[in-house]
Amino acid sequence: MDSSNRPRKACDLCYTRKIKCDGQEPRCSNCINYATECTHIALRRKARPRAQRRATPNFPSQPKAQSRAIHQAERLRAITGEAPVDDQSPKDPNHAIDTMKLPPLPEAMAMVGIFLNTVNTALPLFHADTLLRMVGQCYALHPRQRDPLVWAAINTVFALASQHRPSSMIEGVFQRQTEHTNEYLSNAQSVVSAVMTGDVSLLNVQTLLGMVMVLQTARDPTPALTLLSATMRLVHKLGLHNRAASAHLDLVHRRQHARVFWIAYILDKDLSLRAEIPPVQLDDDIDVDLPSSLPVSLDDNDNTAGTLVTDDGKAKLSYFFARIQLASIEGRIYRYLYSTQASKQSPLERTLLRDSISVALDEWRASIPLEFGAAVVTLTARSKPASLGFFCVLHSSGLQCRMLINRAQAMDEQWIKGVRNFSRGISPLQIPPCWEGLIHEARDFVLLFQEIWSRDSWFRWITTCPYISATMLLTANSLHNIRHKKVELDIELIDAALSWLNDLILEDPSDAKKRFRDIFTEAAHKVKRKLAVNDRLE
């Protein structure tokens, strides 16, 4: 009789992991411990040739730059035990959908480690131990036995990890990383109907939010917005916006429910403001603890998730909480600028609302430790290059809010027309309130952007508009006051921005960008002429 067809006593989990099965009914002890179904579906494995049994795979050593990521991901090995590692990633996406294959385990461990030490450190989408346990259980199963939801969640984690993988200057590496990100995202999207239907759990929402986090970095935010709108309905279906829905859970799970809601809240407010469409979540319909008010437990290593620390360890910032606060302000700015109610308000009401938003932005900015300011964060967090992208997004979003309420940003035609007319001597420049503070904030952000930006930056399209707007502010300020102390620095920053904008237009041409470039170039040339005249007079 063929040994592969003989009945076996061990269940699928114990069989694939080569651990002793006690055969208890309806679930063995190991299946109870690993919270998985006790099934007997997989066929008995065929014996391998003796030479193959003696062979051991050789995997390349990991780069030192990823040592911390690998150290954390090594916890996965303890959970997965002897899980098979010959699970190759498919070249055919349809084949991947049919078989639900995953990359080899060592590669998966590295990517999970990258995710936990980059994305999840700033925006804690997953509880680390829960994620590692889920990956371990998935790798313990034959590909065709895997849960499509779990498979989609893991592919989403891999997509985010590939997107945030430490960059390399080797030619072609960025292209391969992009292809890997797209491949993993495509895998997750291939089963999106299964993720969005049936019994809804926290994992469904986490998976969908992870997809949105990947999609939001694209040039066109429409796919991210579309998916996020549906995801927010699942958030409400689970009751994540109401603490009563998670009151029966233990502290760790209650905290994770709250974190997932606030990540959804951040994405909803941020993407809605960028697209000038109403957010889904109403602030009046929220009753959830903020991360800073949730109790901590001494036996949980996930208490500090969402917190970033300087190299010397002397200063820390709850990045997650800062993004939540800013998202709340973004929601208020949408109501001030774009809501139907805004068009019905009197000038006095609009002025009072704008002033209250300005005060809120001042308080938010003051809450960020000086060590994490745009002007110095590249020095204080130099050993954590992966975090610099998150700081660039943080400061660009804060600056964008400031420019929006002052009607002084690149997409505001009236503002751009005013700068052009002022450079031509047609009309005076209408200076917004708190001009000096706005210019200082813009200059600091431009310095940060120019220092860390590269064409393979995951945040490139998120921060492009604030960067262009900030450099136009510097140009307008130099036109307004050619004698200010940092005019020479600003001219250098403006020249670099013009060169960058020309490259951007070559990559992504549009009439709007070309018109803006022409106005920008004309104003910049006028600044240089005024500076030359001023130097001769002095």
C-alpha positions in Angstrom: 0.0 0.0 0.0 1.3 3.5 -0.9 2.4 5.1 2.3 1.0 8.5 1.2 -2.5 7.0 1.2 -2.4 5.3 4.6 -4.6 7.0 7.3 -2.6 8.8 9.9 -3.3 9.7 13.5 -1.7 13.1 13.6 -3.8 16.1 12.6 -2.7 18.5 9.8 -1.0 21.0 12.2 0.9 18.4 14.1 1.8 16.5 10.9 3.2 19.5 9.0 5.1 20.8 12.1 6.4 17.3 13.0 5.1 17.5 16.6 3.4 14.8 18.6 -0.4 14.7 18.3 -2.4 13.4 21.3 -5.4 12.7 19.0 -8.0 14.3 21.4 -11.4 15.0 19.9 -12.7 17.3 18.6 -9.4 19.2 18.8 -6.0 18.0 19.9 -4.0 20.0 22.5 -1.7 21.6 20.0 -4.6 22.9 17.9 -6.1 24.4 21.0 -2.9 26.1 22.0 -2.4 27.5 18.5 -6.1 28.4 18.1 -6.5 26.6 14.8 -9.0 24.0 13.5 -8.1 20.4 14.0 -8.3 18.9 10.5 -7.1 15.7 8.7 -7.0 16.8 5.1 -3.3 16.9 4.0 -1.9 13.7 2.5 0.9 11.8 4.1 4.2 13.2 2.8 6.3 11.0 0.6 9.7 10.0 1.9 12.6 12.0 0.4 15.7 10.4 -0.9 18.4 10.0 1.8 20.7 12.5 0.1 18.0 15.1 0.0 17.2 14.5 3.7 20.8 15.2 4.6 20.9 18.4 2.5 20.3 21.7 4.2 19.4 24.9 2.4 21.9 27.7 2.3 20.4 31.2 2.7 22.4 34.3 2.2 23.5 36.2 5.2 21.4 39.2 6.1 22.8 42.7 5.7 23.9 44.4 9.0 21.5 47.2 8.3 18.6 44.7 8.8 20.0 43.1 11.9 17.4 44.7 14.2 14.6 43.7 11.9 15.9 40.1 11.7 16.3 39.9 15.5 12.7 40.8 16.1 11.6 38.5 13.3 13.5 35.6 14.8 10.6 35.3 17.3 8.7 33.9 14.3 11.0 30.9 14.2 10.1 29.9 17.7 6.4 30.0 16.9 6.7 28.2 13.5 9.0 25.4 14.7 9.8 23.1 11.8 7.4 24.7 9.3 8.3 24.0 5.7 10.5 26.5 4.0 10.2 25.4 0.4 7.1 27.5 -0.2 8.2 29.5 -3.2 6.5 32.7 -4.3 4.8 32.2 -7.7 5.5 34.0 -10.9 1.9 33.7 -12.1 -0.5 35.8 -10.0 -3.4 33.5 -10.9 -1.4 30.5 -9.7 -0.8 32.4 -6.5 -4.5 32.9 -6.0 -5.3 29.2 -6.6 -2.6 27.9 -4.3 -2.1 30.7 -1.8 1.7 30.3 -1.8 4.0 32.5 0.2 7.7 33.3 -0.1 10.2 31.0 1.7 10.1 31.3 5.5 13.5 33.1 6.0 12.4 35.8 3.4 9.1 36.1 5.2 10.8 36.5 8.5 12.9 39.3 7.2 9.9 41.1 5.7 7.8 40.8 8.9 10.8 42.2 10.8 11.0 45.2 8.4 7.3 45.9 8.8 7.4 45.7 12.6 10.4 48.0 12.7 9.2 50.6 10.2 5.5 51.0 9.5 4.2 49.3 12.6 6.5 51.3 14.8 4.9 54.6 13.7 1.4 53.4 13.0 0.7 50.2 15.0 -1.6 48.4 12.7 -0.8 44.9 14.2 0.0 43.7 17.7 3.5 42.2 17.1 3.0 38.9 18.9 -0.4 38.4 17.3 1.0 39.0 13.8 4.0 36.6 14.4 1.6 33.9 15.7 -0.7 34.3 12.7 2.2 34.0 10.2 3.5 31.0 12.1 0.1 29.2 11.9 -0.2 30.1 8.2 3.2 28.6 7.3 2.3 25.5 9.3 -0.4 24.7 6.8 -0.3 23.5 3.2 -0.9 26.4 0.8 -4.3 25.1 -0.3 -5.4 24.8 3.3 -4.8 28.5 4.1 -7.4 31.0 5.0 -7.8 33.6 2.2 -8.2 36.3 4.8 -5.0 35.4 6.6 -3.2 35.0 3.3 -4.3 38.5 2.2 -3.3 40.0 5.6 0.2 38.5 5.3 0.6 39.7 1.7 -0.4 43.1 2.8 2.3 43.1 5.5 4.8 42.0 2.8 3.7 44.8 0.5 4.2 47.4 3.2 7.5 45.9 4.1 8.7 45.9 0.5 7.6 49.5 0.2 9.6 50.5 3.3 12.6 48.3 2.7 15.9 50.2 3.2 16.7 51.7 -0.2 19.8 50.8 -2.2 21.7 52.8 -4.8 22.3 49.7 -6.9 20.7 50.2 -10.3 17.4 48.4 -10.7 16.8 47.7 -7.0 14.0 50.3 -6.7 12.3 48.8 -9.7 12.4 45.3 -8.2 11.1 46.6 -4.8 8.2 48.3 -6.6 7.5 45.1 -8.5 7.5 43.1 -5.3 5.2 45.6 -3.6 2.8 45.5 -6.5 2.9 41.7 -6.6 2.0 41.3 -2.9 -0.7 44.0 -3.1 -2.1 42.2 -6.2 -2.2 39.0 -4.2 -4.1 40.6 -1.4 -6.5 42.4 -3.8 -7.2 39.1 -5.6 -9.2 37.9 -2.6 -10.6 41.3 -1.5 -14.2 40.0 -1.9 -13.5 37.3 0.7 -11.9 39.9 2.9 -14.9 42.2 2.7 -17.7 39.6 3.0 -18.8 37.0 5.4 -18.0 37.3 9.1 -16.2 40.5 9.8 -13.3 40.5 12.3 -10.6 42.9 13.3 -8.3 41.2 10.8 -10.6 42.1 7.9 -10.3 45.7 8.8 -6.5 45.5 9.4 -6.0 43.9 6.0 -8.0 46.5 4.2 -6.4 49.4 6.0 -3.0 48.0 5.1 -4.0 48.0 1.5 -5.1 51.6 1.8 -1.7 52.5 3.4 0.0 51.1 0.3 -2.4 52.7 -2.2 -2.3 56.1 -0.5 1.3 56.6 -1.7 0.3 56.4 -5.3 0.1 59.5 -7.6 -3.6 59.1 -7.8 -5.3 58.6 -4.4 -8.7 57.5 -5.9 -8.1 53.7 -5.4 -7.1 54.4 -1.8 -10.2 56.5 -1.2 -12.5 54.0 -2.8 -11.3 51.1 -0.7 -11.2 53.3 2.4 -14.8 54.2 2.1 -15.8 50.6 2.1 -13.4 49.8 5.0 -14.9 52.5 7.2 -18.3 50.8 6.9 -16.7 47.6 8.3 -15.1 49.7 11.0 -18.6 50.8 12.0 -20.1 47.3 11.6 -17.5 46.1 14.2 -18.3 49.1 16.4 -14.6 50.1 16.5 -15.7 53.7 16.9 -17.5 52.9 20.2 -15.7 51.6 23.3 -18.7 49.7 24.4 -18.1 47.2 21.5 -14.8 46.2 22.9 -15.5 46.5 26.7 -15.6 42.7 27.1 -12.1 42.2 25.6 -8.8 41.9 27.6 -6.5 44.9 27.7 -4.3 43.9 24.7 -7.2 43.3 22.4 -9.0 46.4 23.6 -6.0 48.4 22.9 -5.5 46.9 19.4 -9.2 47.6 18.5 -8.7 51.3 19.5 -5.4 51.5 17.5 -7.0 50.1 14.4 -9.8 52.6 14.6 -7.5 55.6 15.0 -5.4 54.5 12.0 -8.6 54.4 10.0 -9.5 57.8 11.3 -6.1 59.2 10.3 -6.4 57.8 6.8 -10.0 59.0 6.4 -9.3 62.6 7.4 -6.0 62.9 5.6 -7.1 61.4 2.3 -10.4 63.3 2.4 -8.7 66.6 2.8 -6.2 65.9 0.0 -9.1 64.9 -2.3 -11.4 67.7 -1.1 -14.3 65.2 -0.4 -16.2 64.6 2.8 -14.7 62.2 5.3 -16.7 59.2 6.3 -16.2 59.3 10.1 -18.0 62.0 12.1 -16.2 63.3 15.1 -19.5 63.5 17.0 -19.9 59.7 16.6 -16.6 58.7 18.3 -16.3 57.2 21.8 -12.9 55.6 21.8 -9.9 56.0 24.1 -6.9 57.8 22.7 -3.7 55.8 22.7 -2.2 58.0 25.4 -5.1 57.3 27.8 -5.2 53.5 27.4 -3.7 51.6 30.4 -0.5 49.6 30.0 0.4 46.2 31.1 3.9 45.2 32.5 3.9 41.9 30.7 3.2 43.2 27.2 6.1 44.4 25.0 3.7 46.3 22.8 3.1 49.3 25.1 5.4 51.7 23.3 4.0 51.1 19.8 3.6 54.3 17.9 6.4 56.1 19.8 9.6 57.3 18.1 12.8 58.0 20.1 15.9 60.1 19.3 19.2 58.4 18.8 20.4 59.3 22.4 17.1 58.2 23.9 16.6 61.5 25.7 13.5 62.6 23.7 10.5 60.7 22.5 7.4 61.5 20.5 4.1 59.6 20.3 4.0 59.9 16.5 0.7 58.0 16.4 -1.0 60.4 18.8 0.4 63.4 16.9 -1.1 62.1 13.7 -4.5 61.6 15.4 -4.4 65.1 16.7 -3.5 66.4 13.2 -6.2 64.3 11.6 -8.8 66.0 13.8 -7.5 69.4 12.7 -7.7 68.2 9.0 -11.3 67.4 9.5 -12.0 70.9 10.8 -10.1 72.4 7.8 -12.3 70.4 5.4 -15.4 71.8 7.1 -13.9 75.3 6.9 -12.9 75.2 3.3 -15.0 72.7 1.4 -18.2 71.7 3.2 -21.6 72.9 2.0 -22.1 74.5 5.5 -19.0 76.6 5.0 -20.5 78.4 2.0 -23.5 79.5 4.2 -21.4 81.0 7.0 -21.0 84.7 7.5 -17.5 86.3 7.1 -17.3 86.7 10.8 -18.1 83.1 11.5 -15.5 82.0 8.9 -12.9 84.3 10.5 -13.6 82.9 14.0 -13.4 79.3 12.7 -10.1 80.0 10.9 -8.6 81.6 14.0 -9.6 78.6 16.1 -8.0 76.2 13.6 -4.9 78.4 13.6 -4.7 78.2 17.4 -5.2 74.4 17.3 -2.3 74.1 14.8 -0.1 76.3 17.1 -0.8 74.0 20.0 -0.2 70.9 17.9 3.1 72.3 16.7 4.1 73.2 20.2 3.4 69.7 21.4 6.1 68.2 19.2 9.5 68.1 21.0 12.1 70.4 19.5 14.3 67.3 18.8 11.8 66.2 16.2 11.4 69.5 14.4 11.8 69.5 10.6 15.1 71.5 10.9 16.9 69.0 13.2 15.3 65.6 13.0 17.8 64.3 10.4 20.5 64.9 13.1 18.6 63.6 16.1 17.2 60.5 14.4 20.2 59.8 12.1 20.5 56.2 13.0 16.8 55.5 12.2 16.6 56.5 8.5 13.3 54.6 8.1 11.6 57.0 10.5 12.6 60.1 8.5 10.0 59.5 5.9 7.3 59.5 8.6 8.6 62.8 9.9 8.5 64.2 6.4 4.9 63.2 6.1 4.1 64.6 9.6 5.7 68.0 8.9 4.4 68.3 5.3 0.8 67.5 6.5 1.1 70.1 9.3 2.5 72.7 6.9 -0.2 71.9 4.3 -2.9 72.6 6.9 -1.3 76.0 7.7 -1.1 76.9 4.0 -4.7 75.8 3.3 -6.3 77.9 6.0 -4.2 80.9 4.9 -5.1 80.3 1.2 -1.3 80.3 0.4 -0.6 77.1 -1.4 0.2 76.0 -4.9 -3.2 74.7 -5.8 -4.9 78.0 -4.9 -5.2 79.9 -8.2 -5.9 83.2 -6.5 -2.7 83.0 -4.5 -0.5 82.0 -7.4 -2.0 84.7 -9.5 -1.3 87.2 -6.7 2.4 86.2 -6.6 2.7 86.5 -10.3 1.1 89.9 -10.4 3.3 91.1 -7.5 6.4 89.9 -9.3 5.3 91.9 -12.4 4.5 95.0 -10.3 0.8 94.9 -11.1 -0.6 94.6 -7.6 0.7 94.4 -4.0 1.1 90.9 -2.4 -1.7 90.0 0.0 0.2 88.7 3.1 -1.6 86.1 5.1 -1.7 86.3 9.0 1.3 85.0 10.9 3.5 85.4 7.8 6.9 85.1 9.5 5.9 81.9 11.3 4.6 80.4 8.1 7.8 81.2 6.2 9.9 79.7 9.0 7.9 76.5 9.0 8.1 76.3 5.2 11.8 76.8 5.1 12.4 74.1 7.7 10.3 71.6 5.7 12.0 72.4 2.4 15.4 71.7 4.1 14.1 68.4 5.4 12.5 67.4 2.1 15.6 68.2 0.0 17.8 66.3 2.4 15.9 63.0 2.5 13.9 62.9 -0.7 14.7 60.4 -3.5 12.8 59.0 -6.4 12.3 55.8 -4.6 10.9 57.4 -1.5 7.5 55.9 -0.5 6.3 59.3 0.6 7.2 61.1 -2.7 3.6 61.8 -3.9 2.2 62.5 -0.4 4.7 65.3 0.1 5.1 66.7 -3.4 2.3 69.4 -3.2 3.4 70.7 0.2 7.0 71.0 -1.1 6.0 72.9 -4.2 3.8 75.2 -2.1 6.5 75.8 0.5 9.1 76.8 -2.1 6.6 79.2 -3.7 6.2 80.8 -0.2 9.9 81.3 0.1 9.9 82.9 -3.4 7.0 85.2 -2.4 8.7 86.2 0.8 12.0 87.1 -1.0 9.9 89.2 -3.4 8.3 90.9 -0.5 11.5 91.5 1.5 14.7 91.0 -0.5 16.7 92.1 2.6 15.7 89.3 4.9 18.6 87.5 6.6 18.2 84.1 4.9 17.6 85.3 1.3 20.7 83.6 -0.1 19.8 80.3 1.5 16.2 80.6 0.2 17.5 81.3 -3.4 19.5 78.1 -3.2 16.5 76.2 -2.0 14.4 77.8 -4.8 16.9 76.8 -7.5 17.0 73.2 -6.2 13.1 73.2 -6.3 13.0 74.4 -9.8 15.4 71.7 -11.0 13.3 69.1 -9.1 10.1 70.4 -10.7 11.6 70.2 -14.2 12.5 66.5 -13.5 9.0 65.9 -12.2 7.4 67.4 -15.3 9.5 65.1 -17.5 8.2 62.1 -15.5 4.6 63.3 -15.0 3.8 66.0 -17.5 0.7 68.1 -17.3 -0.4 71.6 -18.4 -1.1 72.6 -14.8 2.4 71.7 -13.7 3.9 73.6 -16.6 1.9 76.7 -15.9 2.9 76.6 -12.3 6.6 76.1 -13.3 6.4 79.1 -15.6 5.0 81.4 -12.9 7.5 80.0 -10.4 10.4 80.5 -12.7 9.4 84.1 -13.5 9.1 84.9 -9.8 12.4 83.3 -9.0 14.2 85.3 -11.7 12.6 88.5 -10.4 14.0 87.6 -6.9 17.5 87.3 -8.3 17.2 90.6 -10.2 16.1 92.4 -7.0 18.9 90.8 -5.0 21.5 91.9 -7.6 20.1 95.5 -7.5 20.1 95.5 -3.7 23.8 94.3 -3.6 24.8 97.1 -5.9 23.1 99.7 -3.8 24.9 98.4 -0.7 
